Amino acid sequence: MSMEITAPMPGKIASIVVNVGTQVQEEEEVIIMDAMKMEIPVYAPGAGTIKEIKVKVGDSVNEGQVLAILE
């Protein structure tokens, strides 16, 4: 079953900590966003494997936008 990793708020992608195929645990940091002049970590909602990364560093994203797919 797939899970979506979404942006918690509008911002810009500062770095992507994982790659496609990376195994992650629940609450593991996967992406770091710049928002409100702070670095905001985005965490995996559950354990699984990163299936797809839908953004790249420098992308501007909206709240709720899908950043990656976890399987």
Order of alpha helices (4+ residues) and beta strands (2+ residues): beta-beta-beta-beta-beta-beta-beta-beta
